[in-house]
């Protein structure tokens, strides 16, 4: 059975304990990390977090899609989507 995902509060508390720092500074660092990664990916770049994975942005071409409720074919414009590639180290830990 799947566990509930860790909340930001729980993550901040765990990082503060692991690094022997206060929660306020860890919270600021986590917010800064989120901001940096978001900006870089939104600008078309990529960010690699060693041992975790790579965050990037990729282009999707215009295409025809189907509305599952009505079956109607519609045109969908080209867009960009975030992509996360999981690092081999994390995969190995999960599958150990």
Buried (B, 14 or more C-beta within 10 A) or exposed (E): EEEEEEEEEEBBBEBBEEEEEEEEEBBEBBEEEEEEBEEBBEEEEBBEEEEEBBBBBEEEEEEEEEEEEEEEEEEEEEEEEEEEEEBEEEEEEEEE
